[in-house]
Amino acid sequence: MTNSSPRWHSLPWFLILFFLSTTFLFISVTSAASQDTYYEHCSSTVAGSNSKEFPLSKLPLPRTHNGYYTGGDELLTQNSYSWSPTFSNSISLRTRAVHETDIPGLFKVELSLTFQVSNIYYQDRRRRNSVTFRLQGYWSESKGNLCAVGTGFTYSKEDYLLKLFAVLKLSNLTKSTNITSLVTGTLESLSSDNEDSYFVPISMLLFPQMNYKYSYVSNDSKDRCSGGSDHLPKGLSLSSLQTRSFCSIVARAVNQFNLKYSWGCVSAKNCSNPLDKSIGYVPNLMSLSEIECSDDKERMRVLVEFANGSYIDYYRHFSPKMTLVGEGSWDESKNQLCIVACRFLGMTQSFSDAHLGDCSTMLTLRFPAVWSIRGASSMVGQIWSVKAGNESGYFDKIMFQSDRNYMQGDAGVSSAKYEYSKIDIARNSCSNPAKTRGKAYPNAFSYEMRFDMSVKNSKGNIGWGYSAPISVDNQHYQYSSYVESEEPANFNSSGPVNISYVIGITVNSMISPFNKSSTPGERFEILAEGLYDAETGSLCMVGCRTLDSNDSLDCKILVKIEFPPTNKRNAGRIKGSIESTRVKSDHLYFEVLDFSAYAYYSYEASIWRMDAEIIMVLISTTLSCVFVGLQLFHVKRHPHVLPFTSLVMLSILTLGHMIPLVLNFEALFLRNSRGRSKSFDSGGWIEANELIVRVVGMVAFLFQFRLLHRTWSARRGDGNQKALWIAEKRVLFVVLPLCAVGALVAVIANWGNNENDVVMDTNPRSLWCDLKSYAGLVLDGFLLPQVLLNLFWNSTERALSCGFYMGNTVVRLLPHAYDLYRAHNYCRQYDGSYIYANPGSDFYSPAWDVAIPIGGLVFALIIYLQQKFGGRFIFPRRFRELEGYDKVPMLSDA
């Protein structure tokens, strides 16, 4: 019998030929239409017909241009929450391929243009709104013009996919560039304005990358920065910094800087403004961002951005009116970074008309070699204009220094030295409190020495602030919130030690802490140095605050701080005061400022908690031994009940004791605790209990294994127990699928949670940890197999002693009760120091801590009722006697 179904090779050959010809014709027409589109929108560039592709290493265009855009409201501006890792209006133009044409100097190009905009949330679903266009067109090397057309895709506000048609036009894309070179252009929609895919024209500017020539910071022009060395401290050389690579230093160091204007600067009208005065205010912050950098030549291109506020927003919008473009180089003779910066000019309503010029702004930046109470910034510098005083755009020198909030990780921190000058005054101004026995206080290098605080005076709460050490003796304080600080090996901690601090106060009302007009959000700073006694927890310092003038300081300030003892479970509060030592009639006098902060000594609390948890581990493991012993005693007195004990239940309990021993979890914990003991001074308690924990755990396992062995032997000792084996198999057939489904749910939940963690930029939880927690949940429900066996067998035998099933239930449920207590008495830490109720070994949360104990107690109650009224007591009477097998009396094995 032949198959009558149609086959492609049975079609007439002329139909196949017709299909292929039609397809070829369609592609040709489409290609011709696309070519006509190039000619229509890019008429200034006429291309030849033949082309060949360049090797990637010989591209006349760089692989990537970065820049910024404005416009395109319907396409790129949405009502959304911004989560962009850089400027919210940045773009990237990437060269994918370049082909030669028949016309010299004219190249066919393939490009991709990406707009990095915000992430958009549609109906609780996150979708990245980065719009990318794939473009093809032509670039004229001699004219520097580029024109290309192409398509892109995005999602509309109604959440459907839109295909976009656009033409890109760029100018000034030349092969030789310098500081004043700027690539500008537009991206225009090819759709009509009544179509959904239409968008407002986008103007853009890009920084050139091809054959850039440093012109203002060449070796013969570094004297341009000589005028910026006034009042700057001696700088550190590159070789003395932590990272000796020029680019890596700059990448880590350039950040946020506070601008310090000269005396009398109170408004935008009478202050020297590095920007156009038309912006209406004087910026108080500056930041530097790298465009490109060369390590071997120690040169870089930067964006100099100004802002007004207390910090520079990480998700800021690029504004040419607030930004300068500069090139810098390292001056080894003066150990400073010299930058020449140019302004954006020709700005009308779009970026496409912008160009760079007026390169009269100079900056110098140094890493101070010496810190003191007059200044303790890791980076300082000056910005000034080289114009004459009567020229438009001139401004006086402005000092700037790195924000101390961003000192952590700065390249020059560990190399600079702090010079104490007020120690004698502090020693004479402070009394020595009496030492008390039995109390311990934080060491000078501990993380608890830095804290956030609330500040108030007699008029009420005026704001909040922070206090952080700068140096202890001749050692720099390490800013680390994840690892406990340790005293350096060469540090002598006996007696009072010299210490320096930075104290910042931010007001939240019109009340000023220093008898002057203030605005909400204004920040004041005090540098202080003095003595700290770790035996009494007392810190006394002399402080200085900067007045309106750069060189004027008020050092008649006394700062006192009292730290609570660390060897208390609840540490209490840090209390302190800032007071003026001037007479009340002095115009610089201010009333006492009191501040307080909650002291949570993480390592001392962890020591107390870890010690308590070790005791609870020992108690719970010992109780497990006792309860298994009670069951062994019970089956010895009543050997006939052994076969009615669930082997699945005993196997789960045995594995629960065996797996930690096989994988050596306790040994792993104790090995880690030795490393922690360097930070957690527990007096050797953890190490002393290593043998006890492991021995008691081994005893519990052996008892449990003995019970399992006896039950197994009782089952196999008599061939009449076949019916019980059938019932046990039924238990297994119920328990195994339940465990498999639960494990699958745990895996799926892990995947879902990790996706959310990636969205929220948090560390994902490992699948192994979730499976371990699920294994702990299975162990919590260890009585379920016995409940099922009693149900299938309809047993009335008292197979389990009350001490065994109730005692082990309590042992399994106590960690959840403790977790509830711990959540209300300790700050939850994810430092791997948990010993009892470890979140990585079971499900612990307020909901689980209630649900699991209720479930365990319900199982225990069911066991009690089954052993008293029968395995099917909950069923109607007519279903209780339905047996699938006969009960056979069991002989004693005596």
Summary of the structure (lengths in Angstrom):
residues: 894
radius of gyration: 37.9
end to end distance: 76.8
largest distance: 118.9
contacts: 2709
relative contact order: 0.05
helix: 34%
strand: 27%
